[in-house]
């Protein structure tokens, strides 16, 4: 991921096995990372059981908040692919109990169709 993408807030895909190893202690024994995306220091992790948002805080990034969104609480979602002149694709998750959708931007190289399929398998 280039510096421009980081500054613009775009995500890029991470190796799921690397994320699985890094956060093994926070995952359930039968939980598997299916996809993961990084935004500067934060992660958006899709497992077989939930979406895990890893929010690294502070200058050192040692303070970390883990936000769990169980798939069963996702009421709707939308994906928008990157157009000819767009630099990003977008995912919106409408979660029960949250007043506004969770919005995540992805770089144009992200296979947004595969991401939509992954979420559909768990939500529908």
The 8 nearest C-alpha neighbors of each residue, nearest first, counted from 0:
[[1, 11, 4, 2, 5, 10, 3, 106],
 [2, 0, 4, 3, 5, 6, 11, 9],
 [1, 3, 5, 4, 6, 0, 7, 39],
 [2, 4, 6, 1, 5, 7, 0, 8],
 [5, 3, 9, 7, 1, 2, 6, 8],
 [6, 4, 2, 8, 3, 7, 39, 9],
 [5, 7, 3, 8, 4, 2, 9, 39],
 [6, 8, 4, 5, 9, 3, 2, 10],
 [9, 7, 5, 6, 4, 38, 10, 104],
 [10, 8, 105, 4, 104, 106, 7, 5],
 [11, 9, 105, 38, 37, 106, 36, 104],
 [10, 12, 36, 37, 106, 0, 105, 13],
 [11, 13, 36, 35, 37, 10, 14, 109],
 [14, 12, 35, 36, 15, 37, 11, 34],
 [13, 15, 17, 16, 18, 12, 35, 34],
 [16, 14, 18, 34, 17, 32, 35, 19],
 [17, 15, 19, 18, 14, 20, 32, 21],
 [16, 18, 20, 14, 19, 15, 21, 13],
 [17, 19, 21, 15, 20, 16, 22, 14],
 [20, 18, 16, 17, 23, 22, 21, 32],
 [21, 19, 23, 17, 18, 22, 16, 24],
 [20, 22, 18, 19, 23, 17, 24, 16],
 [23, 21, 25, 24, 19, 20, 18, 26],
 [22, 24, 20, 26, 25, 19, 21, 27],
 [23, 25, 22, 26, 27, 21, 20, 28],
 [26, 24, 22, 23, 27, 65, 21, 28],
 [27, 25, 23, 24, 30, 28, 22, 31],
 [26, 28, 30, 29, 25, 24, 23, 31],
 [27, 29, 30, 26, 23, 31, 24, 25],
 [30, 28, 27, 31, 26, 47, 48, 32],
 [31, 29, 27, 28, 26, 47, 48, 46],
 [30, 32, 46, 47, 33, 29, 19, 26],
 [33, 31, 46, 15, 19, 34, 45, 47],
 [32, 34, 46, 45, 15, 31, 47, 35],
 [35, 33, 45, 15, 32, 44, 46, 36],
 [34, 36, 44, 13, 43, 12, 15, 45],
 [35, 37, 12, 43, 11, 13, 42, 10],
 [38, 36, 42, 10, 11, 41, 39, 43],
 [37, 39, 10, 41, 40, 42, 9, 8],
 [38, 40, 5, 41, 37, 8, 10, 6],
 [41, 39, 38, 55, 37, 42, 54, 60],
 [40, 42, 54, 38, 53, 55, 37, 39],
 [43, 41, 37, 53, 36, 52, 44, 38],
 [42, 44, 52, 36, 35, 51, 37, 53],
 [45, 43, 35, 51, 50, 42, 34, 52],
 [46, 44, 50, 34, 33, 35, 32, 49],
 [47, 45, 32, 33, 48, 31, 49, 50],
 [46, 48, 31, 30, 49, 33, 32, 45],
 [49, 47, 46, 30, 69, 70, 50, 121],
 [50, 48, 69, 70, 46, 68, 51, 47],
 [49, 51, 45, 68, 44, 67, 46, 69],
 [50, 52, 67, 44, 66, 43, 49, 53],
 [51, 53, 43, 66, 65, 42, 44, 54],
 [52, 54, 65, 42, 41, 64, 51, 55],
 [55, 53, 41, 64, 63, 52, 56, 65],
 [54, 56, 63, 60, 41, 62, 40, 53],
 [57, 55, 60, 62, 63, 54, 58, 61],
 [58, 56, 60, 59, 62, 55, 61, 63],
 [57, 59, 60, 56, 61, 62, 55, 40],
 [58, 60, 61, 57, 56, 62, 55, 63],
 [61, 59, 55, 56, 57, 62, 58, 63],
 [60, 62, 59, 63, 55, 56, 57, 58],
 [61, 63, 56, 60, 55, 57, 64, 59],
 [62, 64, 55, 54, 56, 61, 65, 53],
 [63, 65, 54, 53, 66, 55, 62, 56],
 [66, 64, 53, 52, 54, 67, 63, 51],
 [67, 65, 52, 51, 64, 53, 68, 54],
 [66, 68, 51, 50, 69, 52, 65, 49],
 [67, 69, 50, 49, 70, 51, 66, 72],
 [70, 68, 49, 71, 72, 67, 50, 48],
 [69, 71, 49, 72, 73, 122, 121, 68],
 [70, 72, 69, 73, 122, 74, 121, 68],
 [73, 71, 95, 70, 94, 69, 74, 68],
 [72, 74, 94, 70, 71, 75, 93, 95],
 [75, 73, 93, 94, 72, 95, 76, 71],
 [76, 74, 93, 73, 92, 77, 94, 91],
 [77, 75, 92, 91, 93, 78, 74, 90],
 [76, 78, 91, 90, 79, 92, 75, 89],
 [79, 77, 90, 89, 91, 80, 115, 76],
 [78, 80, 89, 88, 90, 81, 77, 111],
 [79, 81, 88, 82, 111, 78, 89, 87],
 [80, 82, 88, 87, 85, 107, 86, 79],
 [83, 81, 85, 84, 80, 86, 87, 88],
 [82, 84, 85, 81, 86, 107, 80, 87],
 [83, 85, 82, 86, 81, 87, 107, 80],
 [86, 84, 82, 81, 87, 83, 107, 88],
 [87, 85, 107, 81, 106, 84, 88, 82],
 [88, 86, 106, 107, 81, 105, 85, 104],
 [87, 89, 81, 80, 105, 79, 104, 107],
 [88, 90, 104, 79, 78, 103, 105, 87],
 [89, 91, 78, 103, 102, 77, 104, 79],
 [92, 90, 102, 77, 76, 101, 100, 78],
 [93, 91, 76, 101, 100, 94, 75, 102],
 [92, 94, 100, 75, 74, 76, 73, 91],
 [93, 95, 73, 72, 97, 74, 92, 96],
 [96, 94, 72, 97, 74, 73, 93, 98],
 [95, 97, 94, 98, 72, 93, 99, 73],
 [96, 98, 95, 99, 94, 100, 93, 101],
 [99, 97, 96, 100, 95, 94, 93, 101],
 [100, 98, 97, 101, 93, 94, 92, 102],
 [101, 99, 93, 92, 91, 102, 94, 98],
 [100, 102, 92, 91, 93, 99, 103, 94],
 [103, 101, 91, 90, 100, 92, 104, 89],
 [102, 104, 90, 89, 91, 105, 101, 10],
 [105, 103, 89, 9, 88, 87, 10, 90],
 [106, 104, 10, 9, 88, 87, 89, 109],
 [105, 107, 87, 9, 108, 10, 109, 11],
 [106, 108, 87, 109, 81, 86, 88, 105],
 [109, 107, 106, 110, 11, 105, 87, 111],
 [110, 108, 107, 111, 106, 105, 11, 12],
 [109, 111, 112, 113, 108, 114, 107, 80],
 [110, 112, 114, 113, 109, 115, 80, 88],
 [111, 113, 115, 114, 110, 116, 80, 78],
 [114, 112, 116, 115, 111, 110, 117, 109],
 [113, 115, 111, 117, 116, 112, 118, 110],
 [114, 116, 112, 118, 113, 117, 119, 111],
 [117, 115, 119, 113, 114, 118, 120, 112],
 [116, 118, 114, 120, 115, 119, 113, 121],
 [117, 119, 115, 121, 120, 116, 122, 114],
 [120, 118, 116, 122, 121, 123, 117, 115],
 [121, 119, 117, 118, 122, 123, 116, 115],
 [120, 122, 118, 119, 123, 70, 117, 47],
 [121, 123, 119, 70, 120, 118, 71, 73],
 [122, 119, 121, 120, 118, 71, 70, 75]]
